[in-house]
Amino acid sequence: MQTYVVGGAVRDQLLGLPVADRDYVVVGSTPEQMQARGFRPVGKDFPVFLHPQTQEEYALARTERKTAPGYHGFHFHAAPDVTLEQDLARRDLTINAMALAEDGSIIDPFNGRADLQARLLRHVSPAFVEDPVRILRLARFAARFDFAVAAETMTLMRNMVESGEVDALVPERVWQELAKGLMGPKPSRMFTTLRDCGALARILPELDRLWGVPQPAAHHPEVDTGVHTMLVVDYAASQGWNLATRVAALLHDLGKGNTPRDQWPRHIGHEIRGVKLVEAVCERLRVPNDCRDLARHTARYHGDIHRGLELRPDTVLKLLQAVDAFRKPQRFGDLLNASIADSRGRPGFEQRPFPQADRLQLALAAANSVDAGAIAQAQSDKTRIADAIASARLHAIAKAVHNFAHAAEDGSLSC
């Protein structure tokens, strides 16, 4: 019986990255022998065991065979005569098909180390086509490592899309992989990879149709809306912002995909059109509520936020009320961050100040300084409480934005 570390732990070690979890494969053993050594069985579909001391997972070497469409139809075979190379051969990518022996040597039957050095994502075998989730995983790895895709692997993925394999993916799994890709350092690589193989048009057609849609060159040197969206989401990632902000960055301009061609490159009303598209995407992919709500607000109000230096105090108050900023100030901050990403996701604008965010945050702080409880108690007519609080908040906002304007004029404001 021999034990090997396999998969991502070997890959990350070779890349010099921290190794969080280790997966082990055991060759030449049986379930009975594993349990006799104190390992606890936990696998439902194939023999997986927890180590009696470390609780790490140890799986018996196995092969697998496709028996039905999609990614549920697999038959697994685990036996003492299954070799390490046979186990590695069932894995998706060469960079994930390496093993570390107990003596420290690397077993690399599919040249994964060479592909790591070449920064290439390459499938191990034609069996790659049997599992459509592998398309999503590969795209996620592209976002995480900023690797290119081998030409022959891209061909396989295109064939999978054309054969309808991607259509078998369930929404929860699509979202799971998209979320992981969005949290990578280069999310755009995930979506451009999916687009190159045709999968993006199947799982996110609302996003896919943004490519080729022009914007005014005076404001968008990149012109293409799809290119802009990728710059926006990459900027959000470069700042280390949370998942909800990255989802909002990804979906903020979906409404431009529905602009009639005879109105290009202008996109009047795209914010309102975008809200329905965001809601449809989030419902279809089972996107968590916090991500959905921020994406919806960003789609609807990012234009207003860009005009944040021009908004009158009463309009600012309406905006704060509309996005529920008084109850959810953290989400309002995320909304401003998504709008900053939108502004800076343009060539030449990456370092440009965005004082609109400072002005709106100052307005929120001023409105929050109003003692709503005291105002409510002072009202003899309880039907006037809401109006009285709104009036006090409006007065506070007006004073704050007045001071903001003066600070900007005399140069004491730093944005």
C-alpha positions, 0 to 999 in steps of 0.5 A: 500500500502506497500513499500520495499527495495529489491534485491542487496541493502538488500544483500549488507547492510547485507554484510556491503558493500556500497549500491549504488542503491536501488530498491523498490517494491510497494505491493497493488497499481495500476499504476493509484494510483502511478501516482496520487501520482506524480510517473512518469511511465517509464517501458515498459514491466511492471509498473516501476515508478520514485519517484517525488523527488528522481527519484529512481525506484519503481516497482509494485509487479509482477509475471512472466511466461516463454512463449518462449525460451531464455530470451525474452519470459516472460509474466509479471503480476502486480496487487494489489493482488500480494504479496511480497513473490510472487515478491521475488520468481521470483528472481534468487538467495536467497541472492537477494530475501530479502526485507527491510520493512519500520520499518527496519525488514528483510523479508527473505522467502527463507533463503537468510541471511543463504546463505550469512553467508554460502557464498553460491549462491543458486537458489530461485526456479526451475524457475531459469532455465527459464532465461539463463542470470541467469547463467552469473549473478550467475557466476558474483556474484561468482567473486564479492563475492568469493562465492561457488555454491550450488550443486543443483543450479549447477545441474540446470545450467548444465541442462540448458546448456544441453537443449540449453538455453545458446545458446540463449544468445546474444553476447552483453549480454554475454559481459556485464556480462563477463565485470562485472565479470572481474571487480570483485575481483576474476574473476577466480571464474566466469570462473571456475563456467561457466566451471563447468556447461558447459557454458564456452565451449558454450560461450568461447570455445577458453578459455575452451580448455586451461584446460588440456593443459600442459606447461613446469613445469620449467617455469610454476609450475602450468603446466595447461594452464587454471589454469595459465590463471586464476592466471593471471587474478586474479593477474590483478584484485588484482592490480586494473587494468582496464578492457582492461588489464584484458581482455588481461590477460584473452585472452593472451594464447589462442594460446596454445589451438591450439598447436598440442598434439605431441608438448606439453608441448612446444608452439612454435608460440602460440603468432601468433596463438593466435592473430586470436583467440583473434580477433574471440572472440572479434568479436563474443562477440562485445568486445569494440575496446580498449579491443580488441586492447590491447588483440591482442597486448598482445597475439602477443607480450607478449613473446617479452616483457618477453625477454625484457632484451635481445632485441637489441635496433633495436628490441626494436624500432620495438616492440614500432612501432608495438604496436603504443607505440609512439601514445598510451603510456597509452596502452603500459603501459597496455600491460606491465601490462598484461605481468607482470600479465602473469609473476606473475600468477604462483605459487611462482612468485607473487612477482618476479621483472619484470625489462623488463617493466622498460627497455622498458618504459625507451626505450620509454621515450628515443625515445620520447625525440627525437624532431621529428619536428626538425628532419623533418624540417632539412631534405631537402629530405622529403622522408628521414624524417621517416628514420631520425627520426627512426635513432635518436630514435634508437640512443636514445634507445641504449643509454638508454638501455646501461645505464639501463644495467650499473645501473643493474650491479652496483645495483643502479637499483630498479625493 
